């Protein structure tokens, strides 16, 4: 449009016989009028971009093309940074994009590209109904929600009590060269070799459940483990009373390995609170064998026989039901037990009263949000928050049903 106006004015100037001076003046006028026209058109376009409910309506590429007097293809090339556009056209398009505060529709672009994305997830081995079942459920829910993006997920599993198992499965994922990785890390010294390889291949990765500060991921979804343990100590001691002289920590351990960083950091936070507020309270430890469940009952018998005055305890893993069901079988109603996660057996014990408190951490949401973050980063080109903490939800038999039904 600008070139057509110039041609017309050149002709008028030529006819008038004042070609050089007039062309200079009129060119300035043309540029001035064009800018005024552009301001008016952009303002008008912005006004029409809202409906009755003030919902923004995305301006179309062909609208921008019309305003810049270029083709739709030219606008598309400018938006996506491709070559084949003259400098003058590029400047006109960019000026309009800036005035309109135009944001490309990455969702539509992703759908149009029809590209396939392969993600890999590495989780601890688990049985149906355990904590990681809920995480997996969230992953599959995200797959359904974002199915339009042609994403697939390959799930791999490692033994949480065997660092070599983690290393083997991590190597297999590196060999897959996926577009993105979601995983629950193990100890830092075994996690960082994996993340180093992913970074060499420029593969983004996201942590769930526990965070490794030594190897910062694209994002983390889970609780603040230390704060969770600190909070748990406070709640347990409210139950125990100020005069409580002893408590017990129950663990599941195999060859000195507790199974997750999350549990270790919870215990660190727990002990910090106890040192600060109850330094005289003795903390006993009972380590149940992670791979020999048949020994649990005998070990619990031996502990309570040796420590009959211990009336308060906690476990930082998701298997509080082991102790809760033991307490029910032995009709031991004078013991306050606290645990983590809403496994069905844990919730049953909570309702029966053999577990007093459970702390929930929304594992389904962790799985879902982890996959969503990979989609947002890789496909929709969105900024991703580095840390995404789950709430520390304290549940009792009085509020558990409301939590499920919210």
N, C-alpha and C positions, 0 to 999 in steps of 0.2 A: 504494500500500500504506500509506504514511504517513497519508494522509487517511482511509482506512478505519479504521485504528487510533484515530485521533483521534475520529471519529464514535462509535465504540463506547465510548470512555472518557468522552466528553461525556454519553452516555446514562446510564452508571453513576453519574457524578457528580450528575446531575440527580435520579436516583432516590434517591441518598443524602442529598439535601437540602443539600449544601454546595457549591453550584454554582460561585461565583466563586473561592474559595480553592482548591478541588479542581481546577478546570480549569487554574489557573496551575501548580500543582504537577505535575499529571498531564501537562500539555503539556511541561514540562521533562523528565519521565521519558520521554515518547515520543521526544523529540529525542535524549536520551541513548541509549535502546535502539536507535533507528534507526541512529545512528552506529556503535554496537557491531555491529549486524547488517551494516552496510555494510562495516566492517573485516573481519568474518568472511567475508562473501561474496566480497570482493575477494581475500582471502588464499587462499580455496579455489579461486577461478577461476585465480589465478596458478599454484597447484600443479598444476592439471590442464592447464596450457598447455605441458607438456613430455612428450615420449614416451620410450620406452625408451632411445633414443640421445641424450637431452637436446636434441632438436631442438625449437625453440619452435613452438607451434601458435598461429596468430593467433586472438585472441578475436573472436567475431562481433558485429556490430552488434545483433543481436537479444538477445544476452546482456546487453549494456549497457542496452538498452531495458528488459529484465526487471528488472535491478537498480535502475534509476532509476524504475520504474513509469511509463514513458512509452511512446509508440509508436516503432516503428522509424523512421518518417519524422522524428520529432522529433530523434532521435539523429543522423540523417543531416544534418539542417539545422544542428545545433550543430557537427558535425565540419567542415562545409564553410562555416561562417560565414554561413549564410543567415538571413533574417528569418522571422517567423511562429512564434516560440517565446516562451513566457512567461518572465519573468525567473527565477521559481522553478524551472521545469523546466530552464532553461539551467544554472543553478547546480548542480543535482543531477547533471546529465549531465557537466558539466565536472569536478566533484569526483571522479566515478567514473573518468573518462578519466585524470585526474592520478594517482589511486591505482594504476591498472593500467598506467601509463606507455604508454598506447595510442598506436600509430602507425598512421595510416590507410594502407590498402593502395593506394598511388598507382598501382601497376601495374594492379590490377583496375579502378580508377576510369578510368584512361586507356583501357583496352580497352572499358569500358562506354560511354564518351563517344562513341566512333566518330569523333572529330575527325581531320581530315587535316592533316598538317604538311608544308609545302614548304620545303626547304632549297636553298641555292645554294652551289656550290663554284667557286672561281676558281683555276685552276692554270696554270703555264707550258705553252706548246705543247711537244709532245714526240712522238717516234716510238715505235712499239711496241718494247718491250724496254729503253727508257731508264728512268731513275730514277723519273720521275713515273708510269710505267705501274704500278709497285708501289704508289704512293700511291693511285692510282685503284682498284686491286684491293682495297685495304683499305676504301675507301669503299663499293664494291659489296658487299663481304662484310658490312659493317655494315647496309646496306639489307636484306639477306636476314635477318640476325639479328634486326633490329627491325621486320620487316615487319608484325607485329601492330599496330604503332602507326600504320599508314597514313602512313608517311613517303615522300616522293619527293625526289629530288635532281636539280637542273638543273646540269649542268657547263658552265662557260665557260672559255675558254682565252685567254691573252695571250702576246704575244711578249716573252720575258724580256729581250731586248736593245732594247726600244722602250717607253719610259715612256708614250707616247701610247696605245699598244695597251692597256696596263693601265688607263689612265683611261677609255677607251671601254668596255671590258668591265665595269669597275666601275660606270659609269653605267647600263649595261643591267641590272645586278643590282639597283641601287637602284630602278629603275623596276618591277622584278618584285615588290617589297615582300615578300620571303620571310619565313618565320618565324625563320630563322637562317642564318648564313653561315659557311662554312669556306673559308679561302683562304691562299695563300702570298703574303705581302706583298712588294712591291718597295721601292725606296728610301723612307725616311720621308716626304720632302716630297711624294711622289706617293701614298703610302698614307694619310696623315692626312686628306686631303679626302674619301676614300672612307669612312673610319671615322667622320668627323664626320657625314656624311649618315646612316649606319646608326644612330648614337646619337640623332640627331634623330627618327628613326622608331622608336626603342626596339627595334631589331633586334639581338639578341646576335650576336657574331662571335668566331671562334676562329682563331688563327694556327697554321699548320703550317710546318715547315722553318726559318723564321727568325722572330725576335721583334722587335717594334717597341716599345721601352720608352716612346717619346714618346706612344704611343696604346695604353695597356694594354687588351688584349682580355679577354673572359670567361676565356679560357684559352689556353695555348700548348703545343704538342706538337712537340718536336724536340730536337736536341742543344744543349748550351751551346757555341755556335760558337767563342767566344774560347778556352775551355778545351780544346776539341778541337784547335784550331790549335797551342796551347801544347804539348799532349801530342804532337802529330804532329812538332813540331820536336825534341822530346826523343828520340823513337824514330828519327827520321832520323839524328840525330847519333850515336846509338849504333851505327848502321850505318856512318856515315861515319868515325867515329873522332875522337878528341880533336884530332888534328893536321890535320883537314880544313880547307883554306884557302878553298874555294869550293863553292857549291851553286847549283842553278837552280830557279826557280819557273816552271812552265808555266801559262799562262792561256789561256782562250778569251774573246776580247773583240770587241765590235762597237761602233765609234765611242766607245771609252772606257768602255763598259759591260760589266761582267764577268758579268752575268746573275742575280746573287742577292746579297742581304745576307749570306747564310750564308757564301759564299766570301770576301767582303771581311773579315768578322769572323774567319774562320779565319786568314787571312793576317796580320791584326793580332796575334792571339795567337801565331802562329808567329814573327813578327818580334820580339815582346816576349821570348820565350824566347831567341832568338838574341842579342839585345842584352845580356841578363842573363848568359848562359853562354858565348857564343862571339862576343864583339864583334869579333874579328879576322877572322871568316869572311866572305868576300865573297858577296853574294847577287846572282846574275844573274837576269834576267827574260826570258822568251821569250813574247811575246803572239801566239798563233795566232789567225787570223781566224775568228770564230764562224760566219760564213755563207759561207766559201770553203774548205771542207774540202780541196779539190784542191790547195791551196797548202801544206798541212801538211808533206808530205814534203820539199819544197824548203827550207822554213824550218828544219826540223830538220837537214837536211844542212848548211845554212849555219852553224847554231849550233855543231854539233859539230866542224865544220871550223875554226871560229874559236876554239873553246874545247875543245881535245882533252883537257885535264887535268881537266875537270869530270866527276866520277864519281857524283854524288848529286843527286837532284832530286825534286820533289813537285808535284802539281797538286791544287788544292782543289775542283775540280769532279768530276763523275762520269765524265769521259772520259779517264781514265788509259790506257785501251786504245789510244788514238791513239799515244801514245809507246811503250807496251808492244809493240804490233804492229810499229812502226818498228824497235825494238831487235831484235826477232826476225828481221825481214827482213834486217837488216844484221849479224846474228850478233854483236851487241854485248852480251857477257855480263859486262862489267866495270862496268856502270852499275846503281846501286841506285835504283829508282823506287818512290815511295810515292803512293797515291791514295785516293779515296773511292768507296764504294758498290759493291754486289754485282751490277752488270750482268753479263750472261753473258760479254760480251767481256772485261770486267775480270777475272772469275773465271778465264776461260781463260788469260789472261796470267799470273795469279797461279800457276796450276798449272804453267805452262810455265817459270816462273822469271823472266820479263821484268818482272813487278811483284813487289816483295819484300813489301810490306805493303799491306793495304787496311783502311780504317776504315769500319765499317758503322754505320748509324743507324736501322735498322728502319722503312723507309718505309711498309710495309704496315700496321704497327701505328699509325703516325701517322695515316693515313687513317681506319682503323677507330675509333681512340680519339677522333678529332675529331668524327665523327658521333655516337658514343656519348655524348660530353659534351653535345652539343646536345640529345639525347634526355633525358639525365639532368636537365639544367637546365630545359628547357621542359615536359617531359611528367611526369617523376617528381619534379620539384621538389627535386632533390638539390643539395647544396653542391658546387661544382666547384673544384678546386685551380687557382690562377692559373698556375703553371708546372709542366709535366710533362716533365722532361728524359729523353731517350732515352740509354741507355748508350753509352759510347765503346768499341765493340768492335774490337779489333785482330786482324786475321786474316792467316794465312799459308797457304802451300800444305799445311802439315802439319795445320792444324786446321779448314780450310774445310769439309770434309765433315761433321765433327762439328757445326759450326754449323748447317748445312742440316738435319741429321737430329735436332736436339734437339726 
